[in-house]
Amino acid sequence: MKYDAPDPCSGASGRALPEGEALHYCPAPPFFAQPYEGKSCALPMVGWCENGRFTAGIERFYIPEEHAPALDQAVRNHQGALVVSFQGKGQAVVQDLRIEGQSWRTWLGGKK
């Protein structure tokens, strides 16, 4: 999944983060990623580094198979965005897939 923020696991920060260790990532300024130490962040997201990429357990979103081609194409054309909520101490949960600002169900209804 591509976040609109620097990937904390890519090594671009100049330091390697340990694979598989839980960390809190602040995907908005002040960008940081490290094991949770109570730093201030409006939206801390808990996740881990896996194969050099940040993973938060929201990398897959399932939709009915009959709608997959249209939605896949829209996402590949950068028209899609996920609506995510945070529970507890930063566990991310996908609420919806939006295409061109609309829920995917509404967007598909307008295509008929």
TILO-107242 format. One record per atom (N, C-alpha, C, O): residue number from 0; residue in three letters; atom name; x, y, z. Coordinates in nm, 2 decimals, decimal comma, padded with zeros to 4 digits, m for minus. Layout:
BEGIN
 pos code site      x      y      z
 NUM  Ala   CA      X      Y      Z
...
//
This chain:
BEGIN
 pos code site      x      y      z
   0  Met    N  00,08 m00,12  00,00
   0  Met   CA  00,00  00,00  00,00
   0  Met    C  00,09  00,12  00,00
   0  Met    O  00,19  00,13  00,07
   1  Lys    N  00,05  00,22 m00,07
   1  Lys   CA  00,13  00,35 m00,08
   1  Lys    C  00,06  00,45  00,01
   1  Lys    O m00,06  00,48  00,00
   2  Tyr    N  00,14  00,50  00,11
   2  Tyr   CA  00,09  00,60  00,20
   2  Tyr    C  00,14  00,74  00,14
   2  Tyr    O  00,25  00,74  00,08
   3  Asp    N  00,07  00,84  00,17
   3  Asp   CA  00,11  00,98  00,12
   3  Asp    C  00,21  01,03  00,22
   3  Asp    O  00,19  01,14  00,27
   4  Ala    N  00,31  00,96  00,25
   4  Ala   CA  00,41  00,99  00,35
   4  Ala    C  00,54  00,91  00,32
   4  Ala    O  00,53  00,80  00,26
   5  Pro    N  00,65  00,95  00,37
   5  Pro   CA  00,77  00,87  00,36
   5  Pro    C  00,75  00,73  00,42
   5  Pro    O  00,70  00,72  00,53
   6  Asp    N  00,80  00,63  00,35
   6  Asp   CA  00,79  00,49  00,41
   6  Asp    C  00,90  00,48  00,51
   6  Asp    O  01,02  00,49  00,48
   7  Pro    N  00,87  00,45  00,64
   7  Pro   CA  00,97  00,44  00,75
   7  Pro    C  01,06  00,32  00,74
   7  Pro    O  01,16  00,32  00,81
   8  Cys    N  01,02  00,23  00,66
   8  Cys   CA  01,10  00,10  00,65
   8  Cys    C  01,20  00,10  00,53
   8  Cys    O  01,27  00,00  00,51
   9  Ser    N  01,19  00,20  00,44
   9  Ser   CA  01,27  00,20  00,32
   9  Ser    C  01,42  00,22  00,34
   9  Ser    O  01,50  00,20  00,25
  10  Gly    N  01,46  00,27  00,46
  10  Gly   CA  01,59  00,30  00,48
  10  Gly    C  01,63  00,44  00,44
  10  Gly    O  01,75  00,49  00,46
  11  Ala    N  01,54  00,52  00,39
  11  Ala   CA  01,56  00,65  00,34
  11  Ala    C  01,60  00,75  00,45
  11  Ala    O  01,66  00,85  00,43
  12  Ser    N  01,56  00,71  00,58
  12  Ser   CA  01,59  00,80  00,69
  12  Ser    C  01,73  00,78  00,74
  12  Ser    O  01,78  00,85  00,83
  13  Gly    N  01,80  00,68  00,68
  13  Gly   CA  01,94  00,66  00,71
  13  Gly    C  01,96  00,56  00,83
  13  Gly    O  02,07  00,53  00,86
  14  Arg    N  01,85  00,51  00,88
  14  Arg   CA  01,87  00,40  00,98
  14  Arg    C  01,77  00,29  00,95
  14  Arg    O  01,66  00,31  00,90
  15  Ala    N  01,81  00,17  00,98
  15  Ala   CA  01,73  00,05  00,95
  15  Ala    C  01,64  00,03  01,07
  15  Ala    O  01,68  00,03  01,18
  16  Leu    N  01,52  00,00  01,04
  16  Leu   CA  01,42 m00,03  01,14
  16  Leu    C  01,41 m00,19  01,14
  16  Leu    O  01,41 m00,25  01,04
  17  Pro    N  01,40 m00,25  01,26
  17  Pro   CA  01,39 m00,39  01,27
  17  Pro    C  01,27 m00,45  01,20
  17  Pro    O  01,16 m00,40  01,22
  18  Glu    N  01,29 m00,56  01,13
  18  Glu   CA  01,18 m00,63  01,07
  18  Glu    C  01,09 m00,70  01,17
  18  Glu    O  01,14 m00,76  01,27
  19  Gly    N  00,96 m00,69  01,15
  19  Gly   CA  00,86 m00,76  01,24
  19  Gly    C  00,84 m00,70  01,37
  19  Gly    O  00,74 m00,74  01,44
  20  Glu    N  00,91 m00,60  01,42
  20  Glu   CA  00,89 m00,54  01,55
  20  Glu    C  00,78 m00,43  01,54
  20  Glu    O  00,79 m00,35  01,45
  21  Ala    N  00,69 m00,44  01,63
  21  Ala   CA  00,58 m00,34  01,63
  21  Ala    C  00,64 m00,20  01,65
  21  Ala    O  00,72 m00,17  01,73
  22  Leu    N  00,59 m00,11  01,57
  22  Leu   CA  00,63  00,03  01,58
  22  Leu    C  00,51  00,12  01,55
  22  Leu    O  00,41  00,08  01,49
  23  His    N  00,51  00,24  01,60
  23  His   CA  00,41  00,34  01,57
  23  His    C  00,47  00,43  01,47
  23  His    O  00,58  00,48  01,48
  24  Tyr    N  00,39  00,46  01,37
  24  Tyr   CA  00,43  00,54  01,26
  24  Tyr    C  00,33  00,66  01,25
  24  Tyr    O  00,21  00,65  01,26
  25  Cys    N  00,39  00,78  01,24
  25  Cys   CA  00,31  00,90  01,23
  25  Cys    C  00,31  00,94  01,08
  25  Cys    O  00,41  00,99  01,03
  26  Pro    N  00,20  00,91  01,01
  26  Pro   CA  00,20  00,94  00,87
  26  Pro    C  00,17  01,09  00,83
  26  Pro    O  00,14  01,12  00,71
  27  Ala    N  00,18  01,17  00,93
  27  Ala   CA  00,17  01,32  00,91
  27  Ala    C  00,28  01,39  00,98
  27  Ala    O  00,33  01,33  01,08
  28  Pro    N  00,31  01,51  00,95
  28  Pro   CA  00,42  01,58  01,02
  28  Pro    C  00,39  01,58  01,17
  28  Pro    O  00,28  01,60  01,21
  29  Pro    N  00,49  01,55  01,26
  29  Pro   CA  00,63  01,52  01,23
  29  Pro    C  00,65  01,38  01,20
  29  Pro    O  00,65  01,30  01,29
  30  Phe    N  00,67  01,34  01,08
  30  Phe   CA  00,69  01,20  01,04
  30  Phe    C  00,79  01,13  01,13
  30  Phe    O  00,90  01,18  01,15
  31  Phe    N  00,76  01,02  01,19
  31  Phe   CA  00,85  00,94  01,26
  31  Phe    C  00,80  00,80  01,27
  31  Phe    O  00,68  00,77  01,25
  32  Ala    N  00,89  00,71  01,29
  32  Ala   CA  00,86  00,57  01,31
  32  Ala    C  00,97  00,51  01,40
  32  Ala    O  01,09  00,52  01,37
  33  Gln    N  00,92  00,45  01,50
  33  Gln   CA  01,01  00,38  01,60
  33  Gln    C  00,92  00,30  01,69
  33  Gln    O  00,80  00,32  01,70
  34  Pro    N  00,98  00,22  01,77
  34  Pro   CA  00,89  00,15  01,87
  34  Pro    C  00,82  00,26  01,96
  34  Pro    O  00,88  00,36  01,99
  35  Tyr    N  00,70  00,23  01,99
  35  Tyr   CA  00,62  00,33  02,06
  35  Tyr    C  00,68  00,38  02,19
  35  Tyr    O  00,72  00,31  02,28
  36  Glu    N  00,70  00,51  02,19
  36  Glu   CA  00,76  00,58  02,31
  36  Glu    C  00,67  00,70  02,35
  36  Glu    O  00,72  00,78  02,43
  37  Gly    N  00,54  00,70  02,31
  37  Gly   CA  00,45  00,81  02,35
  37  Gly    C  00,47  00,94  02,29
  37  Gly    O  00,43  01,04  02,34
  38  Lys    N  00,54  00,94  02,17
  38  Lys   CA  00,56  01,07  02,10
  38  Lys    C  00,42  01,12  02,06
  38  Lys    O  00,33  01,05  02,04
  39  Ser    N  00,42  01,25  02,04
  39  Ser   CA  00,29  01,32  02,01
  39  Ser    C  00,27  01,31  01,86
  39  Ser    O  00,35  01,34  01,77
  40  Cys    N  00,15  01,25  01,82
  40  Cys   CA  00,11  01,24  01,68
  40  Cys    C m00,04  01,23  01,68
  40  Cys    O m00,10  01,16  01,76
  41  Ala    N m00,10  01,31  01,59
  41  Ala   CA m00,25  01,31  01,59
  41  Ala    C m00,31  01,18  01,54
  41  Ala    O m00,41  01,13  01,58
  42  Leu    N m00,24  01,11  01,45
  42  Leu   CA m00,28  00,98  01,40
  42  Leu    C m00,17  00,87  01,40
  42  Leu    O m00,13  00,83  01,29
  43  Pro    N m00,13  00,83  01,51
  43  Pro   CA m00,03  00,72  01,51
  43  Pro    C m00,09  00,59  01,46
  43  Pro    O m00,20  00,55  01,50
  44  Met    N m00,02  00,52  01,38
  44  Met   CA m00,07  00,40  01,32
  44  Met    C  00,03  00,29  01,36
  44  Met    O  00,15  00,30  01,34
  45  Val    N m00,02  00,18  01,42
  45  Val   CA  00,07  00,07  01,46
  45  Val    C  00,09 m00,02  01,34
  45  Val    O  00,00 m00,05  01,27
  46  Gly    N  00,21 m00,07  01,32
  46  Gly   CA  00,25 m00,16  01,21
  46  Gly    C  00,38 m00,22  01,24
  46  Gly    O  00,43 m00,22  01,35
  47  Trp    N  00,44 m00,26  01,13
  47  Trp   CA  00,57 m00,33  01,14
  47  Trp    C  00,64 m00,32  01,00
  47  Trp    O  00,57 m00,29  00,90
  48  Cys    N  00,77 m00,34  01,00
  48  Cys   CA  00,84 m00,35  00,87
  48  Cys    C  00,84 m00,49  00,82
  48  Cys    O  00,88 m00,58  00,90
  49  Glu    N  00,81 m00,51  00,70
  49  Glu   CA  00,81 m00,64  00,64
  49  Glu    C  00,87 m00,63  00,50
  49  Glu    O  00,81 m00,56  00,41
  50  Asn    N  00,98 m00,69  00,48
  50  Asn   CA  01,05 m00,69  00,35
  50  Asn    C  01,08 m00,54  00,31
  50  Asn    O  01,08 m00,51  00,19
  51  Gly    N  01,12 m00,46  00,41
  51  Gly   CA  01,16 m00,32  00,38
  51  Gly    C  01,04 m00,23  00,35
  51  Gly    O  01,07 m00,11  00,31
  52  Arg    N  00,92 m00,27  00,38
  52  Arg   CA  00,80 m00,18  00,36
  52  Arg    C  00,72 m00,18  00,48
  52  Arg    O  00,71 m00,28  00,56
  53  Phe    N  00,66 m00,07  00,51
  53  Phe   CA  00,57 m00,05  00,63
  53  Phe    C  00,44 m00,13  00,60
  53  Phe    O  00,38 m00,11  00,49
  54  Thr    N  00,39 m00,21  00,70
  54  Thr   CA  00,27 m00,29  00,69
  54  Thr    C  00,19 m00,26  00,81
  54  Thr    O  00,24 m00,26  00,92
  55  Ala    N  00,06 m00,24  00,79
  55  Ala   CA m00,03 m00,21  00,90
  55  Ala    C m00,15 m00,30  00,91
  55  Ala    O m00,24 m00,28  00,98
  56  Gly    N m00,15 m00,41  00,82
  56  Gly   CA m00,26 m00,50  00,82
  56  Gly    C m00,38 m00,45  00,74
  56  Gly    O m00,49 m00,51  00,75
  57  Ile    N m00,37 m00,35  00,66
  57  Ile   CA m00,48 m00,29  00,58
  57  Ile    C m00,44 m00,30  00,43
  57  Ile    O m00,50 m00,22  00,35
  58  Glu    N m00,34 m00,38  00,40
  58  Glu   CA m00,29 m00,38  00,26
  58  Glu    C m00,39 m00,45  00,16
  58  Glu    O m00,36 m00,44  00,04
  59  Arg    N m00,48 m00,52  00,21
  59  Arg   CA m00,58 m00,59  00,13
  59  Arg    C m00,72 m00,55  00,16
  59  Arg    O m00,76 m00,53  00,27
  60  Phe    N m00,80 m00,53  00,05
  60  Phe   CA m00,94 m00,49  00,06
  60  Phe    C m01,01 m00,57 m00,03
  60  Phe    O m00,99 m00,57 m00,15
  61  Tyr    N m01,11 m00,65  00,02
  61  Tyr   CA m01,18 m00,74 m00,07
  61  Tyr    C m01,31 m00,68 m00,11
  61  Tyr    O m01,39 m00,62 m00,04
  62  Ile    N m01,34 m00,70 m00,24
  62  Ile   CA m01,47 m00,66 m00,30
  62  Ile    C m01,53 m00,78 m00,38
  62  Ile    O m01,46 m00,87 m00,41
  63  Pro    N m01,66 m00,77 m00,41
  63  Pro   CA m01,72 m00,88 m00,48
  63  Pro    C m01,65 m00,90 m00,62
  63  Pro    O m01,61 m00,80 m00,69
  64  Glu    N m01,62 m01,02 m00,65
  64  Glu   CA m01,55 m01,05 m00,77
  64  Glu    C m01,60 m00,99 m00,90
  64  Glu    O m01,52 m00,95 m00,99
  65  Glu    N m01,73 m00,98 m00,91
  65  Glu   CA m01,79 m00,93 m01,04
  65  Glu    C m01,75 m00,78 m01,06
  65  Glu    O m01,77 m00,72 m01,17
  66  His    N m01,71 m00,71 m00,95
  66  His   CA m01,68 m00,57 m00,96
  66  His    C m01,53 m00,54 m00,96
  66  His    O m01,48 m00,43 m00,98
  67  Ala    N m01,45 m00,65 m00,95
  67  Ala   CA m01,30 m00,64 m00,94
  67  Ala    C m01,24 m00,57 m01,06
  67  Ala    O m01,16 m00,48 m01,04
  68  Pro    N m01,28 m00,60 m01,19
  68  Pro   CA m01,21 m00,53 m01,30
  68  Pro    C m01,22 m00,38 m01,30
  68  Pro    O m01,12 m00,31 m01,32
  69  Ala    N m01,34 m00,33 m01,28
  69  Ala   CA m01,37 m00,19 m01,28
  69  Ala    C m01,29 m00,12 m01,17
  69  Ala    O m01,23 m00,01 m01,19
  70  Leu    N m01,30 m00,17 m01,05
  70  Leu   CA m01,24 m00,11 m00,93
  70  Leu    C m01,09 m00,12 m00,94
  70  Leu    O m01,02 m00,03 m00,90
  71  Asp    N m01,04 m00,23 m00,98
  71  Asp   CA m00,90 m00,25 m01,00
  71  Asp    C m00,84 m00,15 m01,09
  71  Asp    O m00,74 m00,09 m01,07
  72  Gln    N m00,91 m00,12 m01,20
  72  Gln   CA m00,86 m00,03 m01,30
  72  Gln    C m00,86  00,11 m01,24
  72  Gln    O m00,77  00,19 m01,26
  73  Ala    N m00,97  00,15 m01,17
  73  Ala   CA m00,98  00,28 m01,11
  73  Ala    C m00,87  00,30 m01,01
  73  Ala    O m00,81  00,41 m01,00
  74  Val    N m00,84  00,20 m00,93
  74  Val   CA m00,73  00,21 m00,83
  74  Val    C m00,59  00,23 m00,90
  74  Val    O m00,51  00,31 m00,86
  75  Arg    N m00,57  00,15 m01,00
  75  Arg   CA m00,45  00,16 m01,08
  75  Arg    C m00,43  00,30 m01,15
  75  Arg    O m00,32  00,34 m01,17
  76  Asn    N m00,54  00,36 m01,18
  76  Asn   CA m00,54  00,50 m01,24
  76  Asn    C m00,53  00,60 m01,13
  76  Asn    O m00,56  00,72 m01,16
  77  His    N m00,50  00,57 m01,01
  77  His   CA m00,49  00,66 m00,90
  77  His    C m00,62  00,74 m00,86
  77  His    O m00,61  00,85 m00,82
  78  Gln    N m00,73  00,68 m00,88
  78  Gln   CA m00,86  00,74 m00,85
  78  Gln    C m00,91  00,69 m00,72
  78  Gln    O m01,01  00,74 m00,67
  79  Gly    N m00,85  00,59 m00,66
  79  Gly   CA m00,90  00,53 m00,53
  79  Gly    C m00,82  00,58 m00,41
  79  Gly    O m00,71  00,62 m00,41
  80  Ala    N m00,90  00,57 m00,30
  80  Ala   CA m00,84  00,60 m00,17
  80  Ala    C m00,91  00,52 m00,06
  80  Ala    O m01,03  00,50 m00,07
  81  Leu    N m00,84  00,48  00,04
  81  Leu   CA m00,91  00,41  00,15
  81  Leu    C m00,95  00,50  00,26
  81  Leu    O m00,88  00,60  00,29
  82  Val    N m01,06  00,47  00,32
  82  Val   CA m01,10  00,54  00,44
  82  Val    C m01,07  00,45  00,56
  82  Val    O m01,12  00,34  00,56
  83  Val    N m00,98  00,50  00,64
  83  Val   CA m00,93  00,42  00,75
  83  Val    C m00,97  00,48  00,89
  83  Val    O m00,96  00,60  00,90
  84  Ser    N m01,01  00,40  00,98
  84  Ser   CA m01,03  00,44  01,12
  84  Ser    C m00,92  00,38  01,21
  84  Ser    O m00,86  00,28  01,17
  85  Phe    N m00,90  00,44  01,32
  85  Phe   CA m00,80  00,38  01,41
  85  Phe    C m00,87  00,34  01,54
  85  Phe    O m00,95  00,41  01,60
  86  Gln    N m00,83  00,22  01,59
  86  Gln   CA m00,89  00,17  01,71
  86  Gln    C m00,78  00,16  01,82
  86  Gln    O m00,66  00,14  01,79
  87  Gly    N m00,82  00,16  01,94
  87  Gly   CA m00,73  00,14  02,05
  87  Gly    C m00,60  00,22  02,04
  87  Gly    O m00,61  00,35  02,04
  88  Lys    N m00,49  00,16  02,03
  88  Lys   CA m00,36  00,22  02,03
  88  Lys    C m00,30  00,23  01,89
  88  Lys    O m00,18  00,22  01,87
  89  Gly    N m00,39  00,26  01,79
  89  Gly   CA m00,34  00,28  01,66
  89  Gly    C m00,36  00,17  01,56
  89  Gly    O m00,30  00,18  01,45
  90  Gln    N m00,44  00,07  01,59
  90  Gln   CA m00,47 m00,04  01,50
  90  Gln    C m00,56  00,02  01,39
  90  Gln    O m00,67  00,07  01,42
  91  Ala    N m00,51  00,01  01,26
  91  Ala   CA m00,59  00,07  01,15
  91  Ala    C m00,69 m00,04  01,10
  91  Ala    O m00,67 m00,16  01,10
  92  Val    N m00,81  00,01  01,06
  92  Val   CA m00,92 m00,07  01,01
  92  Val    C m00,98  00,00  00,89
  92  Val    O m01,01  00,12  00,90
  93  Val    N m00,99 m00,07  00,78
  93  Val   CA m01,04 m00,01  00,66
  93  Val    C m01,19  00,00  00,67
  93  Val    O m01,26 m00,10  00,71
  94  Gln    N m01,24  00,12  00,65
  94  Gln   CA m01,39  00,14  00,65
  94  Gln    C m01,45  00,14  00,51
  94  Gln    O m01,57  00,09  00,50
  95  Asp    N m01,38  00,19  00,41
  95  Asp   CA m01,44  00,20  00,28
  95  Asp    C m01,33  00,22  00,18
  95  Asp    O m01,22  00,27  00,21
  96  Leu    N m01,36  00,19  00,05
  96  Leu   CA m01,28  00,22 m00,06
  96  Leu    C m01,36  00,33 m00,14
  96  Leu    O m01,47  00,31 m00,17
  97  Arg    N m01,29  00,44 m00,16
  97  Arg   CA m01,35  00,55 m00,23
  97  Arg    C m01,29  00,57 m00,37
  97  Arg    O m01,17  00,56 m00,38
  98  Ile    N m01,37  00,58 m00,47
  98  Ile   CA m01,33  00,61 m00,61
  98  Ile    C m01,38  00,75 m00,65
  98  Ile    O m01,50  00,77 m00,64
  99  Glu    N m01,29  00,83 m00,69
  99  Glu   CA m01,33  00,97 m00,72
  99  Glu    C m01,41  01,03 m00,61
  99  Glu    O m01,50  01,11 m00,64
 100  Gly    N m01,38  01,01 m00,49
 100  Gly   CA m01,44  01,07 m00,37
 100  Gly    C m01,57  01,00 m00,33
 100  Gly    O m01,63  01,05 m00,23
 101  Gln    N m01,62  00,90 m00,40
 101  Gln   CA m01,74  00,83 m00,37
 101  Gln    C m01,72  00,69 m00,32
 101  Gln    O m01,62  00,63 m00,35
 102  Ser    N m01,80  00,64 m00,23
 102  Ser   CA m01,80  00,50 m00,19
 102  Ser    C m01,80  00,42 m00,32
 102  Ser    O m01,87  00,45 m00,41
 103  Trp    N m01,72  00,31 m00,32
 103  Trp   CA m01,71  00,23 m00,44
 103  Trp    C m01,85  00,18 m00,48
 103  Trp    O m01,87  00,17 m00,60
 104  Arg    N m01,94  00,15 m00,39
 104  Arg   CA m02,08  00,11 m00,43
 104  Arg    C m02,15  00,22 m00,50
 104  Arg    O m02,22  00,19 m00,61
 105  Thr    N m02,14  00,34 m00,46
 105  Thr   CA m02,20  00,45 m00,52
 105  Thr    C m02,14  00,48 m00,66
 105  Thr    O m02,21  00,50 m00,76
 106  Trp    N m02,01  00,47 m00,66
 106  Trp   CA m01,94  00,50 m00,79
 106  Trp    C m01,98  00,39 m00,89
 106  Trp    O m02,00  00,43 m01,01
 107  Leu    N m01,99  00,27 m00,85
 107  Leu   CA m02,03  00,16 m00,95
 107  Leu    C m02,17  00,19 m01,00
 107  Leu    O m02,20  00,16 m01,11
 108  Gly    N m02,26  00,23 m00,91
 108  Gly   CA m02,40  00,26 m00,94
 108  Gly    C m02,41  00,37 m01,05
 108  Gly    O m02,50  00,36 m01,13
 109  Gly    N m02,32  00,46 m01,05
 109  Gly   CA m02,32  00,57 m01,15
 109  Gly    C m02,27  00,53 m01,28
 109  Gly    O m02,28  00,60 m01,38
 110  Lys    N m02,20  00,41 m01,28
 110  Lys   CA m02,14  00,36 m01,41
 110  Lys    C m02,25  00,28 m01,49
 110  Lys    O m02,22  00,25 m01,61
 111  Lys    N m02,36  00,25 m01,43
 111  Lys   CA m02,46  00,16 m01,51
 111  Lys    C m02,54  00,24 m01,61
 111  Lys    O m02,63  00,19 m01,67
//
